[in-house]
């Protein structure tokens, strides 16, 4: 809707996901710092009362406190600096005065995807790959923990993942002159697929239960993040090109349903195992 040329859009998305990774890297280091600053300990009985021995503070709980503070700051920035929000009611250039019912047209969106196989394929790829991303988010911590319970500093590991994610977004920007967004989508998705396949083999053979094996798994998961950084920019470019502006929100939300179902199943299986 802002009328950007394809090359400008690709570079914009490359910078966007680079900054996304940079912020994640920064927060990983900061989270590790606050977690190490105070050991986990119970809330004094004088404050906890009947919940004494149940409530704790310090340690890894501080990372959640930090995330709450960041979300609060982000919400204030959106309220006062973001032109496209409910407080100001501003709309992006070219947007029309559409009602809520006009913006939520599920049958029309389904019909459009039924007639446009390329659009349907893009959204199926998006839902499947991003489900794998959320599975990674859930499982990387236990994957990097030895059977003895020994694990790495999670904040620093997360920062390494985000650096790889940034590298992927930079590669997307560099390769934009040589490959099409579809070609880069295949290349980056294949990179992540190979990394996940290598991780599976490491666990299937028992190699991941060793110190060296865990380091190899870390390298493979870092490679997965590199591929993911390029994938996110590539799929965003394709969505911007092929998803109709008048049905964009509806199409995106339709594919949130299978994505979230997959994530719920992964969580249930993870908790029951």
N, C-alpha and C positions, 0 to 999 in steps of 0.2 A: 504493500500500500504506500510505501514511501518512495516508490519509483526508482529504486537503486538498480544499476546495471548489474548483470550477473557476476562480473569480476569484482565489483565493489561489494556485493553481497557475500561472496566467498571470503574475501579478506576481512569483512566485518565479523563474520561468524568465526573465522580463525582467531581473531583477537578476542572475541567474546569468550570462547572456550579456554583460551590461554589465561585470561584474567580469572575465569572460574577456577582453573587449576591452581593459579597463584594464590588465590584467597584460601583454597583448601589446604595448600601447603603451609601457608602462614598459620592457619588455625590449628593444624596438626602439631606444629612446633609449640605454639602457645598452650595448647591443651596438655601436651606432655609436660611442659614447665609447671603448670598449675597442679597437675596430678602429683608430680614429684615434690611439690612445695610443702605438702602436709600429708601425713599417713592417714589411712582410713581408721576411724575410731568412733565409738558409740557416743551418742548425744548424752550428756550428763543426766542422771536420773532426776535431778531437780527440775530440768526442763522437759524431759520426755515423759515423766509420770508413768502411766500404765504401759506406755510403749517403750520403756527402758529396755535396752538390749535388742530392739528392733530397728530403731532409727539410728542412722550413722551419718557422719559428715567427713569431709576430707577425702583423700585418695581419688579413686576414679569417679566418685560422685561430683567432684569439682568440674569435670569436663562437661557434665550436664548443666551445671550452674552457669558455666561459661556460654554454652549454647543458648540458654534462656536469655542471657544478657544480649547476645548477638541478635537473636530474633526480635527482641524488644527494640533495639536500635534500628534494625532493618524496617520494622513496621512503622516507626516514626519517620524514617526517611521516605518511605513510600507515601505516607499520608501527606507530607508537606512538600516533597520535591518531585514526585512522579505525576506528570500531567494526566495520565490515563487512570484515574482512580475515582472512587465513588464520591469523594469529598468535593472535588472540583468539577467532576462531570465532563471533563474535556475528552475529545475523541481524536484519534490520529487523523492526519490529512486524508481526505477522500472517504472517510467513514460516513455512513448515512444514519439517519434517525431510525434505527431498527428496534422493534419491540422485542421483548424477551421471547415471545412465541415464534417470531420470525428467525431468531438466532438459534432456536433449539428445534431443528427440523430433522428428526431421526429418520423417518421414512425416505425423505428426499436424499439424505446423505447415503443411506444404504443403497438406494437406487442408483445414485451417481457412482458409487464404488462397484456395483454390479455391472455397470456398463463400461467402466474404465478399469481394466485389469491392472494397468500400471499403477494407478492410485492405490488399488487394493493391495498390490504386492508391496509397495512402499510402506504402507501402514502395518501389514503383517510382519515385515522385516523389523520395523521399529518396535512393535510390541514384543517380538521374540527376543531381540537383542537386548532391549532394556530390561526384560525379565532376567536374562543372564546377568546383567549388571547388578540388579538387586540381590540375586542369589550370591553374587560375589561379595556384596556389602554384608550379607548375613554370615557368610561362611569363612571369610578370610582370617578372622581372628582365631577360631579353632584350628584352621588349616596350618597356621604358623606356630602352633603350640605342640611341643613334644609330648609323648605319652607320660613323661614324668611331671608334666604341668609347667615346665619351663617355657616361657614365651618372650618375645622381643618387646621393646618399648613401643606400644601400639601407636602413639602419637607420631613418633619419628617414622615408623613404617608407613603410616598414612601419608605423611609428607612426601616420602619417596614415591608413593603411588601417584600423588598429585603432580610431582615433577615429571613423571612419565606421561601423565595425561596432558600436561602442557606441551611436552615434546611432540605428542601426536597431533595436537592442534597446530603447532608450528609447521610440522611436516605437511599437513593439509594445505596450509597457505603456500608453502614452497612448491608443492606438486600441482597446485591449481593451474599453473601455466602448461603443464605437460599432460595431465590426465583429466578426464571428465569427472564430475562429482560421482556418477555411478561407478566409474572405474575405481575411484578412490574408496568408495564404500565397500566394494568387493575386496580390495587390497587390505584395508584396515580390519574389516570383519574377519577375513581369513587369518590375519595375524593374531587376533584375539582367540579365534577358534583353535589354532595350533597351540597357543599358550595354555588354554584350558585342557586340550588333549594331553599335553605334556604333564600337566598337574595331575590329571587322572591316572596316567601311567605311574607317576611317582608314588601315589598312594596305593594303587593296585598292586605294585610290586613290593611294597613295604619300604621303599627307599626313603620316603618322606619321614620315616620314624627315626632317622639319624640326623646328626647335626649338619652334615654336608647336604643331606637330602632336603632339610628344611630351608637351607640357603638357596638351593636350586629352585624349590617351590616359590620362594620369595622372588627370585629373578623371573620366573614364569608368570607370576601374578603381576609383576611390574610390567612385563611385556603385554599382558592382557590390558592393563590400563593405558599403555601407549596406543594400542589399537583402538581402544575405546575413545580416546581423545580425538583421533582423526575421524572415527565413525560419527561422533556426535556432530561435528561440523559438516560432514558430508550428508548425513541424513537430514539435517536442518536445511541445507541448501536445496535438496530435492523436495522436501516438504514445502518450502517457500515457493518453489516453482510449480509443483503439480497439485497441491491441495487448494481447492477453490477458496478464495477469500471469504465468500458469503457463507460457506459451510465449515470453515476452518475449526471453530470451537467444537462443533458437533462431531466432526470426524475425529478430532483428537480425543474427545471424551469417550466416544464409542470404543476406541482401542485401549482406553484406560481400564475397561472392564476385564478383558482377558488378561491383561498385564497384572492387574491387582489380584485376580484369582490365582494366577501362577505364583505370585509372591506369597499369598496366604497358604497355599499348599506347601511351598518350600518351608515356611515357618512352622507349620504343623508337623511336617516330617522331621525337621531339625529338632523341635522340642520333644518329640516322641522317641527319638533315637538316643 
